[in-house]
Amino acid sequence: MDNFSPNRRNVVDITDLNKFLTKMYGLMTLAVLLSALTAWLVMTVFAQQFTAFMVNNRWGMWLIILLPIILTLGINFNATRSPGLCQFLLILTAIVYGITFAFIAGAYAGTDIATAFVSSAGVFLTMAIIGTFSHRDFTRLGSYASTALIGLIIAMLVNFFVQSPMINYLLSIVAVIIFTALTAWDAQRMKNIYIECNGQVSSNGLAVLGALQLYLDFINLFINFLDIFGSSNER
């Protein structure tokens, strides 16, 4: 029997569903706040120590790049089997991304960072609400956005060698559109997965998995909004 079939209609206690959504969005919010706090600490309190570490340990940059990928895969493969471990991995992922944001933020003005954060928060909140409460099926939208994301990654790799500011600016706009759609889809998808599972898997594990997906949507919105506002001010 397919536990994730869209044709199945399960009766789910609304209280349990609300608890699941609250935990998922709570973990996602915690991850965002941890990333912001980590970035601030790296840029201010531990700026000298961190700079010295990166200068003396060239492998540190590769660690910052590869570690989030490894942690993300670990959460995806173990979320429903070891939810407690995956909550820790989510926190660790947020901290590592916070270190990455410290690098990125150093290239932008404070006003650009604030504007990008408010914009990404507004878009994310709007699309998460739509995805959670809308009766419209966003499966096709999510499929289109996922396909477009693959094309976007390829285009970004090409532009890495071309180094065109205009292409980078346009790709950032496309990325915002893609992750706006993915936010609504992921919000609806995680809600539907919880309903379809009907208690057969760990709700805490699903909450961690959903929090990770939504966290990644948010930080990609933020990074690309930051690139858009930063590029606009350079014109």
VOMIDO-488676 format. One line per field, with one value per residue (C-alpha): z, y, x. Coordinates in steps of 0.001 Angstrom, whole numbers, plus 500000, padded with zeros to 6 digits. Example, Ala and Ser with C-alpha at 12.3 -4.5 7.8 and 13.67 -1.06 7.14 Angstrom:
% residues 2
up: c(507800;507140)
north: c(495500;498940)
east: c(512300;513670)
//
This chain:
% residues 235
up: c(500000;499082;502258;500292;497620;496969;496500;500112;502488;506096;509054;511087;514426;513801;517155;516186;512797;514420;516794;513833;511934;515043;515647;512000;511700;515178;514228;510965;512796;515326;512487;510882;514196;514894;511467;512048;515521;514281;511411;513804;516268;513515;512117;515494;518637;516991;513846;514571;515743;512788;510268;511792;511658;507993;507065;508865;507756;504039;504330;506430;503329;501902;505252;505240;501678;502009;505589;504970;502069;504236;507105;504781;503353;506871;507882;504751;505209;508981;509860;510605;512160;514457;514929;517991;516139;513142;515306;516393;512759;511809;514493;513305;509709;510715;512524;509529;507178;509632;509185;505425;505744;507639;504505;502224;504422;504456;500807;501309;503094;506246;504554;501773;504333;506284;503132;501837;505162;505414;501771;502080;505362;503790;500712;502767;505267;502502;500482;503555;504601;501075;500851;504264;503997;500273;498849;495475;494544;494058;492927;489301;490351;492524;489675;487316;489957;490698;486998;486657;489646;487814;484846;487181;488784;485352;484305;487523;486909;483402;484696;487302;484400;482342;485340;483879;486472;484328;483952;487686;488413;486119;487566;491064;489985;488483;491689;493804;491592;491804;495581;496042;494266;496136;499489;498805;497464;500340;502924;501320;500626;504232;505499;503043;503921;507592;506774;504501;507031;509629;512544;510777;511002;513561;513452;515074;512256;509631;511436;511273;507594;506809;508839;506826;503483;504487;506013;502728;500841;503139;502996;499206;499046;501351;499441;496085;497391;498861;495487;493767;496160;496267;492475;492134;494424;492372;489215)
north: c(500000;503484;505563;508750;508360;511643;509658;508485;510542;510272;511795;513764;515413;519159;519619;517160;518833;522243;520846;519471;522773;524740;522509;522614;526399;526785;524754;526654;529997;528778;527818;531265;533030;530811;531626;535355;535195;533145;535565;538519;536852;535916;539465;541195;539292;536596;538458;538387;534781;533590;535484;534028;530515;530827;532249;529484;526667;526757;523673;525709;527140;523681;522596;525492;524645;520861;520460;521880;519458;516499;517641;518185;514685;513290;514943;513796;510162;509938;512387;509822;507286;509562;512814;513836;513482;515343;518263;518567;518319;521066;523347;522556;523264;526660;527547;526588;528607;531503;531401;531460;534461;536304;536041;537122;539986;541537;542493;544373;547479;547137;548685;546087;543274;544652;545227;541733;540149;542007;541224;537523;537292;538940;536709;533574;534303;535050;531933;529680;530814;530274;526834;525761;526934;527028;524248;524615;521820;523178;519870;520948;524329;522561;520252;523197;525097;522069;521642;525353;525125;522576;524931;527806;525870;525075;528733;529848;527419;528825;532399;531452;531318;534127;536508;538702;541068;541503;537757;537318;540006;538358;534910;536274;537524;534121;532444;534578;533547;529868;529807;531790;528975;526290;527834;527442;523930;522757;524157;522324;519186;518736;519254;516655;514178;514460;513836;510888;509283;509369;508619;505831;507724;510091;513465;515012;513637;515050;518400;518482;517530;520205;522790;522038;522404;525682;526977;526327;528115;531126;531448;531145;533909;536017;535457;536285;539310;540498;540077;541988;544945;544991;544934;547659;549998;549486;550691)
east: c(500000;501302;501313;501964;499290;497429;494231;494151;492025;493056;491288;493828;493204;493417;495165;497903;498269;498625;501251;503184;503036;503993;507015;508085;507894;509362;512436;512746;512592;515157;517502;517180;517831;520851;522288;521783;523345;526303;526943;526856;529229;531694;531643;532025;533024;535175;536252;540001;540059;538028;540159;543324;541856;540904;544317;546195;543881;543164;540969;538533;536862;536239;534846;532370;531316;531002;529772;526247;525799;526805;524577;521611;521966;522225;518959;517144;518184;517657;514869;512165;514562;516577;514626;516644;519935;518536;517425;521052;522186;519716;521152;524680;523638;522245;525480;527640;525433;525725;529507;528972;526657;529406;531558;528727;527509;530975;530532;527238;526033;523975;520938;521101;521246;518285;516221;516992;516052;512738;511921;512737;510818;507770;507814;508446;505674;503178;503952;504137;500660;499344;500949;499676;496082;495280;493097;494800;497218;500758;502269;502609;504011;506572;507577;508079;510063;512267;513025;513745;516090;518242;518482;519319;522176;523624;523334;525052;527914;528357;528294;530898;533356;531787;531617;528858;527288;524173;523634;524203;521607;519044;519741;519145;515714;514916;516106;513760;510841;511800;512215;509023;507180;509138;508222;504504;505015;507218;504792;501877;503916;505042;501505;500198;502957;502046;498375;499153;501500;498707;501029;502946;506261;507755;506008;509093;511226;508874;508930;512734;512689;510107;512011;515153;513367;511737;514976;516787;514000;514331;518110;518078;515482;517652;520901;519333;517440;520736;522415;519602;519665;523458;523721;521074;523011;526163;524451)
//
